[in-house]
């Protein structure tokens, strides 16, 4: 039974904690946050307000880091120096040099380290990658990806609105789509970027060009209270793949329509992607790597470097 600790009981921990609780071969034993009220909903765990104390008192096999971006690598290195395997929420850092610092520590201490880039474990996105690699619907011609929503006024200490701590929209939202682009298609050969930014709004658009196709992306924190939404549209030679409002559809050029959703009711049937929790998928993958002694290479440091370098160009 692997003993797990989690630091940073904020918004994203609400996706991580249930995933750990559902697993049979791990036990989430300790939580750490400087806000005692964030720990109260979890009376069955040992609570800490001091990270160093948790590392000293607990014999952890895995640490899950759900802290604000600017704290990720410092906390990861402290844990790995004690021989603890670390899974850490995205992004790894706002600084490219931190990637080498984290991974060199992991290899020196012979522990596993992974950044939780969740779209790599999201069934609908994995399907796009599979279709691209197998050319099931011919060559990819174009793509469109979006993450749109309102300004995150709710963040602790206003850290998300502080560019030096969060990186704003490029690092909070756009990183998901850019990371998937690099993971699925490789490094773009050209980029066109635009940004509209005021003290209370941040909108970016970027078109990533490849030799045979291009992908247009957009991401926002609007001052207007727009509900968050994420979507994609990929145009292949023989079909259009569309994901929005929780529905993933394949519109074939021959007129057939397939609904990839678990409860899909397409015109000619459904493909039925497995209904799964991508956050649980990434945590399961990391835990399996720890148990097998295989370094988690689904998220590669050189890809993270490419993404950070391209984000910093904004």
VEXDREN-2710 file (C-alpha; in Angstrom, 1 decimal):
% VEXDREN-2710
k/r/px/py/pz
1/UNK/0.0/0.0/0.0
2/UNK/1.6/3.3/-1.1
3/UNK/1.2/6.2/1.3
4/UNK/0.3/9.5/-0.3
5/UNK/0.4/13.0/0.9
6/UNK/-1.1/16.1/-0.9
7/UNK/-0.1/19.7/-0.5
8/UNK/-2.3/22.5/-1.6
9/UNK/-6.0/21.9/-0.8
10/UNK/-7.4/24.4/-3.3
11/UNK/-9.6/24.1/-6.3
12/UNK/-7.8/21.4/-8.4
13/UNK/-7.4/19.2/-5.3
14/UNK/-11.1/18.5/-5.6
15/UNK/-10.3/16.4/-8.6
16/UNK/-7.2/14.8/-7.2
17/UNK/-8.5/13.7/-3.7
18/UNK/-11.4/11.6/-5.0
19/UNK/-9.1/9.9/-7.5
20/UNK/-6.7/8.9/-4.7
21/UNK/-9.6/7.8/-2.5
22/UNK/-11.0/5.5/-5.2
23/UNK/-7.8/3.6/-5.7
24/UNK/-7.2/0.2/-3.9
25/UNK/-3.4/0.2/-3.7
26/UNK/-2.8/3.7/-2.3
27/UNK/-3.8/5.5/0.9
28/UNK/-4.1/9.3/1.1
29/UNK/-2.9/9.7/4.6
30/UNK/-2.0/13.4/5.0
31/UNK/-3.1/16.8/3.7
32/UNK/-1.2/20.1/4.0
33/UNK/-2.5/23.7/3.5
34/UNK/-1.8/27.0/5.3
35/UNK/-5.6/27.5/5.5
36/UNK/-7.0/25.2/8.3
37/UNK/-10.6/25.6/7.0
38/UNK/-9.5/23.8/3.7
39/UNK/-8.6/20.7/5.7
40/UNK/-11.9/20.5/7.7
41/UNK/-13.8/18.5/5.1
42/UNK/-11.3/15.7/5.4
43/UNK/-11.4/14.6/9.1
44/UNK/-10.0/11.1/8.3
45/UNK/-6.6/12.5/7.2
46/UNK/-3.7/13.9/9.2
47/UNK/-3.6/17.6/8.8
48/UNK/-0.6/19.9/8.5
49/UNK/-0.2/23.6/8.0
50/UNK/3.6/23.3/7.6
51/UNK/5.0/21.4/4.7
52/UNK/8.4/20.7/6.3
53/UNK/6.6/19.2/9.3
54/UNK/4.6/16.9/7.1
55/UNK/7.7/15.7/5.3
56/UNK/9.4/15.1/8.7
57/UNK/6.5/13.3/10.4
58/UNK/5.1/11.2/7.5
59/UNK/6.7/8.3/5.7
60/UNK/5.3/9.1/2.2
61/UNK/5.8/7.1/-0.9
62/UNK/4.1/9.8/-3.2
63/UNK/3.5/13.5/-2.9
64/UNK/0.8/15.2/-4.9
65/UNK/1.4/18.9/-5.4
66/UNK/-1.6/21.1/-6.1
67/UNK/-0.1/24.4/-5.1
68/UNK/0.1/27.7/-7.0
69/UNK/2.4/27.6/-10.0
70/UNK/5.3/29.5/-8.5
71/UNK/5.7/27.0/-5.7
72/UNK/5.7/23.8/-7.7
73/UNK/9.4/23.1/-8.3
74/UNK/10.7/24.2/-4.9
75/UNK/8.2/21.9/-3.1
76/UNK/8.9/19.1/-5.6
77/UNK/12.6/19.2/-5.1
78/UNK/12.3/19.2/-1.3
79/UNK/10.2/16.1/-1.4
80/UNK/12.4/14.3/-4.0
81/UNK/15.4/15.0/-1.9
82/UNK/13.8/12.9/0.8
83/UNK/13.2/10.0/-1.7
84/UNK/9.5/10.7/-2.3
85/UNK/8.0/10.3/-5.8
86/UNK/6.2/13.4/-7.0
87/UNK/3.2/14.1/-9.2
88/UNK/2.7/17.8/-9.7
89/UNK/-0.1/19.9/-11.2
90/UNK/0.6/21.9/-14.3
91/UNK/2.5/24.0/-15.2
92/UNK/5.9/22.9/-14.0
93/UNK/7.1/26.5/-13.7
94/UNK/7.2/29.8/-15.5
95/UNK/10.9/29.4/-15.9
96/UNK/12.5/27.0/-18.4
97/UNK/15.5/26.3/-16.1
98/UNK/13.3/24.8/-13.4
99/UNK/12.5/21.9/-15.7
100/UNK/16.2/20.7/-15.6
101/UNK/16.3/21.3/-11.8
102/UNK/13.3/19.1/-11.2
103/UNK/14.2/16.3/-13.5
104/UNK/17.9/16.2/-12.5
105/UNK/16.8/15.9/-8.9
106/UNK/14.4/13.0/-9.7
107/UNK/17.1/11.1/-11.6
108/UNK/19.8/11.8/-9.0
109/UNK/17.5/10.6/-6.2
110/UNK/16.1/7.7/-8.3
111/UNK/12.5/8.7/-7.8
112/UNK/9.7/9.3/-10.3
113/UNK/8.5/12.8/-11.2
114/UNK/5.6/13.8/-13.5
115/UNK/3.7/17.0/-14.4
116/UNK/0.0/16.3/-14.6
117/UNK/-0.8/17.6/-18.1
118/UNK/-4.3/16.2/-18.0
119/UNK/-5.3/16.4/-21.7
120/UNK/-2.7/13.7/-22.4
121/UNK/-5.1/11.4/-20.4
122/UNK/-8.4/12.8/-21.7
123/UNK/-10.2/10.2/-23.9
124/UNK/-11.5/12.6/-26.4
125/UNK/-8.1/14.2/-26.9
126/UNK/-6.4/10.8/-27.0
127/UNK/-8.8/9.9/-29.8
128/UNK/-7.7/12.9/-31.8
129/UNK/-4.1/11.8/-31.4
130/UNK/-4.9/8.2/-32.5
131/UNK/-6.8/9.4/-35.6
132/UNK/-3.9/11.6/-36.5
133/UNK/-1.3/8.9/-36.1
134/UNK/-3.3/6.2/-37.9
135/UNK/-4.7/8.5/-40.6
136/UNK/-8.1/6.8/-40.1
137/UNK/-9.8/9.8/-41.7
138/UNK/-6.9/10.8/-43.9
139/UNK/-4.5/13.7/-43.3
140/UNK/-5.1/16.4/-40.8
141/UNK/-5.9/19.7/-42.6
142/UNK/-6.7/22.2/-39.8
143/UNK/-7.7/22.5/-36.1
144/UNK/-9.3/24.8/-33.7
145/UNK/-9.0/24.7/-29.9
146/UNK/-10.5/27.0/-27.3
147/UNK/-10.6/27.6/-23.5
148/UNK/-12.8/30.6/-22.7
149/UNK/-14.0/32.0/-19.4
150/UNK/-14.1/34.8/-17.0
151/UNK/-11.4/36.3/-14.8
152/UNK/-10.6/34.1/-11.7
153/UNK/-11.3/36.5/-8.9
154/UNK/-11.6/33.6/-6.5
155/UNK/-8.0/32.6/-6.3
156/UNK/-6.2/32.5/-2.9
157/UNK/-4.3/35.7/-2.2
158/UNK/-5.1/36.9/-5.8
159/UNK/-2.2/34.8/-7.0
160/UNK/-3.7/33.9/-10.3
161/UNK/-4.1/37.6/-11.3
162/UNK/-0.4/38.2/-10.5
163/UNK/1.6/37.5/-13.7
164/UNK/4.8/36.8/-11.8
165/UNK/3.1/34.0/-9.8
166/UNK/0.7/32.5/-12.4
167/UNK/1.8/33.6/-15.9
168/UNK/-1.9/34.6/-16.5
169/UNK/-3.9/33.1/-19.3
170/UNK/-1.0/31.6/-21.3
171/UNK/0.0/29.4/-18.3
172/UNK/-3.4/28.9/-16.7
173/UNK/-5.5/28.0/-19.7
174/UNK/-3.6/28.0/-23.0
175/UNK/-1.0/25.7/-21.7
176/UNK/-3.5/22.8/-21.9
177/UNK/-4.0/23.2/-25.6
178/UNK/-0.4/24.0/-26.5
179/UNK/0.8/21.0/-24.5
180/UNK/-1.5/18.7/-26.4
181/UNK/-0.4/20.2/-29.7
182/UNK/3.2/19.5/-28.9
183/UNK/2.4/16.1/-27.5
184/UNK/0.2/14.9/-30.4
185/UNK/1.7/16.7/-33.4
186/UNK/5.3/17.8/-32.5
187/UNK/6.9/21.2/-32.4
188/UNK/5.2/23.8/-34.7
189/UNK/7.4/25.3/-37.4
190/UNK/5.8/28.8/-37.1
191/UNK/3.5/30.7/-34.7
192/UNK/1.3/33.8/-35.1
193/UNK/0.3/35.3/-31.7
194/UNK/-2.1/38.0/-30.7
195/UNK/-3.1/39.3/-27.3
196/UNK/-5.7/41.7/-25.9
197/UNK/-4.9/42.6/-22.2
198/UNK/-6.1/45.1/-19.7
199/UNK/-5.8/45.0/-15.8
200/UNK/-8.9/42.9/-15.6
201/UNK/-9.0/41.0/-18.9
202/UNK/-6.6/38.7/-20.8
203/UNK/-7.3/37.2/-24.1
204/UNK/-4.9/35.4/-26.4
205/UNK/-5.1/33.8/-29.8
206/UNK/-2.3/31.8/-31.6
207/UNK/-2.1/29.9/-34.8
208/UNK/0.4/27.1/-34.8
209/UNK/1.6/26.1/-38.3
210/UNK/3.0/22.7/-39.4
211/UNK/4.1/21.7/-42.9
212/UNK/0.7/20.3/-43.9
213/UNK/-1.8/21.8/-41.4
214/UNK/-2.4/24.6/-38.9
215/UNK/-4.2/24.8/-35.6
216/UNK/-5.9/28.0/-34.4
217/UNK/-6.2/28.4/-30.6
218/UNK/-7.8/31.0/-28.2
219/UNK/-8.0/31.4/-24.5
220/UNK/-9.5/34.0/-22.2
221/UNK/-10.1/35.6/-18.9
222/UNK/-12.9/38.0/-19.8
223/UNK/-14.0/40.7/-17.4
224/UNK/-17.5/39.6/-18.3
225/UNK/-18.8/36.6/-16.3
226/UNK/-18.6/34.1/-19.2
227/UNK/-19.0/30.5/-18.0
228/UNK/-16.0/28.4/-18.7
229/UNK/-16.0/26.2/-21.8
230/UNK/-13.4/24.1/-23.6
231/UNK/-13.8/22.8/-27.2
232/UNK/-12.0/21.6/-30.2
233/UNK/-12.6/21.0/-33.9
234/UNK/-10.2/19.0/-36.1
235/UNK/-10.7/18.8/-39.9
236/UNK/-9.3/15.7/-41.6
237/UNK/-9.5/14.8/-45.2
238/UNK/-12.5/12.5/-44.7
239/UNK/-14.1/13.7/-41.5
240/UNK/-14.6/16.5/-38.9
241/UNK/-14.0/15.7/-35.2
242/UNK/-15.9/18.1/-32.9
243/UNK/-15.9/18.3/-29.1
244/UNK/-18.0/20.9/-27.3
245/UNK/-20.5/21.0/-24.4
246/UNK/-19.4/17.6/-23.4
247/UNK/-20.3/16.0/-26.7
248/UNK/-17.7/14.5/-29.0
249/UNK/-18.9/13.8/-32.6
250/UNK/-17.4/12.5/-35.8
251/UNK/-19.0/14.0/-38.9
252/UNK/-17.8/11.8/-41.8
253/UNK/-17.7/13.2/-45.4
254/UNK/-20.0/10.4/-46.5
255/UNK/-22.8/11.8/-44.3
256/UNK/-22.5/9.4/-41.4
257/UNK/-22.4/10.9/-37.9
258/UNK/-20.9/9.1/-34.9
259/UNK/-21.3/10.2/-31.3
260/UNK/-18.2/9.2/-29.3
261/UNK/-19.9/9.9/-26.0
262/UNK/-20.7/7.1/-23.5
263/UNK/-24.4/7.6/-24.0
264/UNK/-24.1/8.8/-27.6
265/UNK/-27.0/8.6/-30.0
266/UNK/-25.5/9.4/-33.3
267/UNK/-27.4/9.1/-36.6
268/UNK/-25.7/5.8/-37.4
269/UNK/-24.5/4.6/-34.0
270/UNK/-21.9/5.4/-31.4
271/UNK/-18.3/4.7/-30.9
272/UNK/-18.5/4.9/-27.1
273/UNK/-15.2/6.2/-25.8
274/UNK/-14.7/4.9/-22.3
275/UNK/-16.4/7.1/-19.7
276/UNK/-13.5/8.0/-17.5
277/UNK/-12.0/10.7/-15.3
278/UNK/-8.8/12.1/-16.9
279/UNK/-7.5/13.2/-13.5
280/UNK/-7.9/9.7/-12.2
281/UNK/-6.3/8.4/-15.4
282/UNK/-3.1/10.5/-14.9
283/UNK/-2.9/9.5/-11.2
284/UNK/-3.4/5.8/-12.0
285/UNK/-0.7/6.0/-14.7
286/UNK/1.8/7.7/-12.4
287/UNK/1.1/5.2/-9.6
288/UNK/1.5/2.3/-12.0
289/UNK/4.9/3.7/-13.0
290/UNK/6.0/3.9/-9.4
291/UNK/4.9/0.3/-8.7
292/UNK/6.6/-1.0/-11.9
293/UNK/9.8/1.1/-11.4
294/UNK/9.3/2.7/-14.8
295/UNK/9.9/6.4/-15.2
296/UNK/6.7/8.2/-16.3
297/UNK/7.7/9.2/-19.8
298/UNK/4.3/10.0/-21.2
299/UNK/5.1/13.6/-20.2
300/UNK/8.7/14.3/-21.4
301/UNK/10.9/17.1/-20.1
302/UNK/11.9/18.2/-23.6
303/UNK/8.2/18.7/-24.5
304/UNK/7.7/20.7/-21.3
305/UNK/10.7/22.9/-22.3
306/UNK/9.2/23.5/-25.8
307/UNK/5.9/24.5/-24.2
308/UNK/7.4/26.8/-21.6
309/UNK/9.6/28.4/-24.3
310/UNK/6.6/29.1/-26.6
311/UNK/4.4/30.4/-23.7
312/UNK/7.1/32.8/-22.7
313/UNK/7.1/34.3/-26.2
314/UNK/3.7/35.8/-25.3
END
